[in-house]
């Protein structure tokens, strides 16, 4: 393997992780809702998610590379047909826009809670640096993800391992308590298998347009390998974080920013580092979200493209100031799981039809 191939694989590992690791993951809310409620079966959630999301993501890359999808959002029409695909395509854009509002709101909240900046100032800062990055182009987005991602990943690993070293002996006992319903935890599905599928449904709406769009610009093999590795790492991080949270469930069950509490339990100054890193996590996910919206309506690098970027950012900023982060993200989780699962089913049907058509010839 040459250096260019390996560097591309790394960039795609980092970009896929950066696209998925946002405020929800870094706060611990995603982990405690998708993984923790099922105790030891958190491993099953991660396994189901990994297998299904890798297959689905390769499908998105295939659609971008070989399906004639010149823009990422066209992937829905490719898999779901013109009518249903169009509906899902516009829902996906609405999803990206709603998530973009949520991330700006989260950026404002983090800068307020950790550093005392007024909420509106923090939200303005988040919107400006996001719009500025996307205005430069997709390559700048990928590079920014590649630079920031190792620090985000290292933070999650350090906090999780240190927490497990301190409280690891509690895992078995606490897992049983969780499975017996001693704690009132929010969960997205009634069992671990459906929770894994539901997480796939959520991530489908993140990855579909982004992966298909990348496939129109980069080689198939390094993109598939890099993103697949990134998705497996993501699942492993969530499983590790799940056991760390389980080990200290008595103190974190009702907290909003769980990883912040765990970091402070290890060493108080880690709270300061957490504030900075979660802000960067928000940045890594908000830039591709804005890119997907802007590229739908304009060509990258044009004046129209930049006007759309800044216009969307201003509208999202107004929404972020008006509506609380937790209200927005809750609505997104509920809607996206169902729609994403429908996309997965229709994708399987499409590939079966492609396979049968090839073998009839």
C-alpha positions, 0 to 999 in steps of 0.5 A, a space after each residue: 500500500 502506498 502512502 497516498 492510499 494510507 493517508 486517504 484511509 486515515 482521512 476517511 476513518 477520521 471524517 466518519 468518526 468526526 461526522 458521528 461523534 457530536 454533542 450527543 455522543 460526547 455528552 454521554 446522552 447517546 450512550 446512555 439511551 442506546 447502550 446502557 439500558 441493556 447492561 451487558 448486552 451493550 456489546 450486542 447493540 454495538 455488534 448489530 450496529 456495526 454489521 448493519 451500518 457497514 453494509 448500508 454505508 457501502 451501499 451509499 458509497 456504491 450509489 455515489 460511485 456507480 449509481 449516477 448520484 451526482 449529489 449526495 441527497 440523490 442517493 435516496 431516489 436511487 434506493 427508494 424510487 422517485 416518489 418515496 426517495 424524494 420525500 426522504 431526500 427532503 426529510 434528510 435535508 430537514 433532519 440535517 438542518 434540525 441537527 445543525 440548529 441543535 449543534 449550534 444550540 449545544 455549542 452555545 450551551 457548552 461555552 456558557 456552562 464551562 466558560 461563562 460566555 452568554 448563550 447567544 455569544 457562544 451560539 454566534 461563535 459556533 455558527 460563524 466558525 462552521 459557516 467559515 469552514 464550509 465556505 472554504 470547501 469540503 476538503 477543508 472540512 475533511 482536514 479539520 475532522 482529521 486534525 481534531 478527531 484523534 483528540 476527541 477519540 483519545 478523550 473518550 478513551 481516557 475518561 472511559 478507561 480511567 472510570 473503569 479502573 476506578 469503578 470497574 468492579 461495579 459493572 456486573 452488579 450495576 448491569 443487573 440493577 439496570 436490567 431489572 429496571 432499578 433506574 428510570 433510564 430513557 431508551 430508544 427501543 425495548 431490547 438491545 437488538 432493536 436499539 442497535 437497529 435504531 442507532 443505524 436508523 439515526 446514523 443512516 441520515 447522517 451518512 447517506 448524503 455525506 458518503 455518497 457525495 464523497 464517493 463522487 470525488 474519491 476512490 472507492 476502495 480507500 473510502 470503503 475501508 476507511 469509513 468501515 474502520 471508522 464505524 467499527 471504532 465508533 461502536 467500540 467507543 460507545 461500548 467502552 463508554 457504556 460500561 464506564 457509565 454503568 460502573 458509576 450509574 448511581 451518580 450519572 443516571 439523571 445527569 445531562 452532561 454525563 462525561 463531564 461529570 466522569 471527567 471531573 471525578 477523575 481530575 477536576 481540570 479535566 472539566 476544562 478540557 472536556 468543555 473545549 473538546 465537546 465544543 470541537 465535537 460539535 464543530 466536527 458534526 456541524 460542518 458536514 451537516 451544513 455542507 450537505 444542505 448547501 451542496 444540494 442547492 448550489 455548486 461548491 465554490 460559487 458565490 451562490 454556494 457561499 450565500 446559501 451557507 451564510 443564509 442557512 447559518 443565520 436562520 439556524 442561529 435564530 432557531 438555536 437561540 429560540 429552542 432549547 438543545 434537548 427539545 430539538 435533539 429529542 425530536 430528531 431521535 424519535 423521527 430519524 430512527 423510523 425513517 432511517 430504518 425504512 431506508 435500510 429496508 428499501 436498500 436491501 430490496 434495491 440490491 436484491 433487484 440489482 443482483 437478480 437483474 444481473 443474473 437474468 442476463 
